[in-house]
Amino acid sequence: MTERRSRRPSVTLRPASFRVEAERDRPDTSFTPILRHLWRQDPAIEHVVFVDHEGECVDYCTGEDPYEAQVTGAQLCITLALFSNFSDKIEGGRVSSFELRASKHDHLIRQIGDGYVLVVTVNGSIDQGLIADVEDAVEALRSEAGLPAPAWEPGERGLKVDVRPAVGWDYAPSGFSLEERRETIQAVLGRWEEVGALAQDRIVCFRVLTESGAEVTLAYDPEERRWMLW
C-alpha cells in the first residue's frame, strides 16, 4: 500500500495515475469515468464494481478478469443483504457500509441508495484515504444517476464547506451548509491543529464567526477529506 499524504480540501479531482485497465466486455457508460477514476487512485485497488440490489453489474473497472470482478460484486451484494437483514432483526438501523478483511484481499461494500451498491476490492488493507476516495465516488455516482442522499446516510456527510485562499494558510472556510441551513462566515477568529483519535492524524480547526452572529468550530480531517462542525 502506498503511503498517502494529507491533502487540502478541493473541488478538483486529484490527477489519476496511469494504470493498465483490463479489456472491457461491454461498452462504457456514463458511470465508467467515475469508477475508472476511483480505480486509478490507488494501485492496490483490484476491482471497482457498481451493482444493483440483485447483484447485477451496472458497470465496473478492473485490471484483472472482468468476469471475476462482476462475480465478486454480486457475491458481496448478497453478503450486504444478509447483514442488512440481521441489522433489521436487532433494530440496528440501515447498514450503509461494511469492510470485509481477509488474508488476501480486503473489500469495502458501500450502499449508494435506491438499491445500488459500490464494491471495492483491495489487494492489501483499506485505509482512511481509500475510504475518502470511495465517498467521493459515491457522491459522483449519485449525481450521475440522479439519486438523492438517502435518509439513513451518516449526518456528517451532509456538511458542505466552501473554502477560500488565506494569508498565512493554504485555505480558510468562507461558508458552510448543513441540511437546509446555510451560513456565510463573517470572520475567522482562530486556527489551530489537533491530533485525531485514529492513527494520530492532524485535524485542522477554524473558529469562525457567522453573519448571524454565531461562533462555531469547523474542523477538517485532511486524510479523510471530511469537515466536521463543533
C-alpha positions as CSV (number, residue, x, y, z in Angstrom):
1,M,0.0,0.0,0.0
2,T,1.5,3.4,-1.0
3,E,1.7,6.0,1.7
4,R,-1.0,8.7,1.5
5,R,-0.2,12.3,2.2
6,S,-2.5,14.8,3.7
7,R,-4.5,16.8,1.1
8,R,-6.1,20.2,1.3
9,P,-9.8,20.4,0.6
10,S,-10.6,21.0,-3.1
11,V,-13.4,20.5,-5.6
12,T,-10.8,19.4,-8.2
13,L,-10.3,15.7,-8.5
14,R,-6.7,14.6,-8.0
15,P,-4.7,13.6,-11.1
16,A,-5.2,9.9,-11.7
17,S,-2.0,7.8,-12.1
18,F,-1.6,5.6,-15.2
19,R,-2.7,2.0,-14.8
20,V,-3.4,-0.7,-17.4
21,E,-7.1,-1.5,-17.4
22,A,-8.3,-4.9,-18.4
23,E,-10.1,-5.1,-21.8
24,R,-13.8,-4.5,-21.2
25,D,-16.6,-6.9,-22.2
26,R,-19.2,-4.1,-22.5
27,P,-19.3,-0.5,-23.8
28,D,-18.5,2.4,-21.5
29,T,-21.4,4.0,-19.7
30,S,-21.7,7.4,-18.1
31,F,-20.6,5.8,-14.8
32,T,-17.4,4.4,-16.3
33,P,-15.2,7.6,-15.8
34,I,-16.2,7.7,-12.2
35,L,-15.3,4.1,-11.5
36,R,-12.1,4.4,-13.6
37,H,-11.0,7.4,-11.6
38,L,-11.5,5.6,-8.3
39,W,-9.7,2.5,-9.6
40,R,-6.7,4.7,-10.7
41,Q,-6.4,6.4,-7.3
42,D,-4.5,3.5,-5.6
43,P,-2.5,0.7,-7.3
44,A,-3.8,-1.7,-4.6
45,I,-7.4,-1.5,-5.9
46,E,-8.2,-4.5,-8.0
47,H,-11.9,-4.2,-8.7
48,V,-14.5,-1.4,-8.6
49,V,-18.0,-2.7,-9.3
50,F,-21.3,-0.8,-9.3
51,V,-24.2,-3.3,-8.8
52,D,-28.0,-3.1,-8.3
53,H,-29.8,-4.7,-5.3
54,E,-29.9,-8.1,-7.1
55,G,-26.1,-8.1,-7.6
56,E,-26.5,-7.4,-11.4
57,C,-23.5,-5.4,-12.6
58,V,-24.3,-1.9,-13.8
59,D,-20.7,-1.1,-14.6
60,Y,-17.2,-1.8,-13.4
61,C,-13.5,-1.1,-13.7
62,T,-10.7,-3.6,-13.1
63,G,-7.2,-4.5,-14.1
64,E,-8.0,-8.2,-13.6
65,D,-10.5,-10.6,-15.1
66,P,-13.8,-8.7,-15.7
67,Y,-15.9,-11.8,-15.0
68,E,-14.2,-12.3,-11.7
69,A,-14.8,-8.6,-10.8
70,Q,-18.5,-8.9,-11.6
71,V,-18.9,-12.2,-9.7
72,T,-17.2,-10.5,-6.7
73,G,-19.6,-7.6,-6.9
74,A,-22.6,-9.9,-7.0
75,Q,-21.5,-12.1,-4.1
76,L,-20.7,-9.2,-1.8
77,C,-24.0,-7.6,-2.7
78,I,-25.7,-10.7,-1.3
79,T,-23.5,-10.5,1.8
80,L,-24.6,-6.9,2.3
81,A,-28.2,-8.1,2.1
82,L,-27.5,-10.7,4.8
83,F,-26.0,-8.0,7.1
84,S,-28.9,-5.7,6.4
85,N,-31.5,-8.4,7.3
86,F,-29.6,-9.1,10.6
87,S,-29.4,-5.4,11.4
88,D,-33.2,-5.1,10.9
89,K,-33.9,-8.0,13.2
90,I,-31.8,-6.4,16.0
91,E,-33.3,-3.0,15.2
92,G,-29.8,-1.7,14.4
93,G,-30.9,0.5,11.5
94,R,-29.8,0.6,7.9
95,V,-26.4,-0.7,7.0
96,S,-24.6,2.0,5.0
97,S,-21.3,0.2,4.5
98,F,-19.1,-2.5,5.9
99,E,-15.5,-3.7,5.4
100,L,-14.6,-7.4,4.9
101,R,-11.0,-8.1,5.9
102,A,-9.3,-11.3,4.8
103,S,-5.8,-12.7,4.4
104,K,-5.5,-11.9,0.7
105,H,-8.0,-9.2,-0.1
106,D,-10.0,-6.5,1.7
107,H,-13.4,-5.5,0.4
108,L,-15.3,-2.2,1.1
109,I,-19.0,-2.5,0.4
110,R,-20.9,0.8,0.3
111,Q,-24.7,1.4,-0.1
112,I,-25.4,4.2,-2.5
113,G,-29.1,4.3,-2.2
114,D,-32.3,3.2,-4.0
115,G,-31.0,-0.4,-4.3
116,Y,-27.5,0.4,-5.7
117,V,-24.1,-0.7,-4.1
118,L,-20.5,0.1,-4.8
119,V,-18.0,-2.8,-4.2
120,V,-14.2,-2.1,-4.0
121,T,-11.7,-4.9,-3.7
122,V,-8.2,-4.1,-2.5
123,N,-5.0,-6.2,-2.7
124,G,-4.0,-5.3,0.9
125,S,-5.7,-3.3,3.5
126,I,-8.2,-0.4,3.5
127,D,-7.0,2.9,4.8
128,Q,-8.8,6.2,5.6
129,G,-7.6,7.8,2.3
130,L,-9.3,5.0,0.3
131,I,-12.5,5.4,2.3
132,A,-12.4,9.1,1.4
133,D,-11.9,8.3,-2.3
134,V,-14.9,5.9,-2.2
135,E,-17.1,8.6,-0.6
136,D,-16.1,11.0,-3.5
137,A,-17.1,8.3,-5.9
138,V,-20.4,7.6,-4.1
139,E,-21.3,11.3,-4.4
140,A,-20.4,11.4,-8.1
141,L,-22.4,8.2,-8.8
142,R,-25.4,9.6,-7.1
143,S,-25.2,12.8,-9.0
144,E,-24.8,11.0,-12.3
145,A,-27.7,8.6,-11.6
146,G,-29.9,11.4,-10.1
147,L,-30.2,9.6,-6.8
148,P,-30.7,11.7,-3.6
149,A,-28.7,11.0,-0.5
150,P,-30.9,8.6,1.5
151,A,-32.3,9.4,4.9
152,W,-30.1,6.8,6.6
153,E,-26.9,8.4,5.3
154,P,-24.5,9.5,8.1
155,G,-25.3,13.0,9.0
156,E,-21.8,14.4,9.0
157,R,-21.6,13.8,5.2
158,G,-24.3,16.4,4.8
159,L,-22.0,19.2,5.9
160,K,-20.6,21.2,2.9
161,V,-17.9,23.8,3.5
162,D,-16.7,26.4,1.0
163,V,-13.1,27.4,1.2
164,R,-11.0,30.4,0.0
165,P,-7.3,31.3,-0.2
166,A,-6.0,32.7,3.0
167,V,-2.9,34.8,4.0
168,G,-0.5,32.6,6.0
169,W,-2.6,29.4,5.4
170,D,-3.4,27.4,2.4
171,Y,-7.1,27.9,2.8
172,A,-9.8,29.1,5.2
173,P,-13.6,28.4,5.3
174,S,-15.8,31.1,3.7
175,G,-19.3,29.5,4.4
176,F,-21.0,26.2,5.1
177,S,-24.3,24.4,4.7
178,L,-25.9,21.6,6.7
179,E,-29.3,20.2,5.5
180,E,-31.3,23.3,4.7
181,R,-29.2,25.6,6.8
182,R,-26.8,28.0,5.0
183,E,-24.3,30.2,6.8
184,T,-21.8,32.7,5.5
185,I,-18.6,33.2,7.5
186,Q,-18.0,36.8,8.5
187,A,-14.6,36.3,10.1
188,V,-12.1,33.5,11.0
189,L,-11.3,34.1,14.7
190,G,-8.6,31.5,15.0
191,R,-6.9,28.5,13.5
192,W,-5.1,25.5,15.2
193,E,-4.3,21.9,14.7
194,E,-5.2,18.9,16.9
195,V,-4.2,15.3,16.8
196,G,-7.0,13.0,15.7
197,A,-8.0,9.8,17.6
198,L,-7.2,7.5,14.7
199,A,-3.6,7.0,13.5
200,Q,-2.6,10.3,15.1
201,D,-3.8,12.2,12.1
202,R,-3.8,16.0,12.3
203,I,-7.1,17.8,12.3
204,V,-7.2,21.5,11.2
205,C,-9.6,23.6,13.2
206,F,-11.1,27.0,12.5
207,R,-13.0,29.1,15.0
208,V,-15.4,31.2,12.9
209,L,-18.0,33.9,13.3
210,T,-21.0,33.7,11.1
211,E,-23.0,36.5,9.7
212,S,-25.9,35.5,12.0
213,G,-23.6,36.2,15.0
214,A,-22.9,32.5,16.0
215,E,-19.4,31.2,16.9
216,V,-18.7,27.7,15.8
217,T,-15.7,25.5,15.1
218,L,-15.2,23.9,11.7
219,A,-12.6,21.1,11.7
220,Y,-11.1,19.5,8.7
221,D,-9.5,16.0,8.5
222,P,-7.1,16.1,5.6
223,E,-6.7,12.3,5.5
224,E,-10.4,11.6,5.2
225,R,-11.1,14.9,3.4
226,R,-14.0,15.4,5.7
227,W,-15.3,18.5,7.5
228,M,-16.9,18.4,11.0
229,L,-18.9,21.0,12.8
230,W,-18.4,21.5,16.6
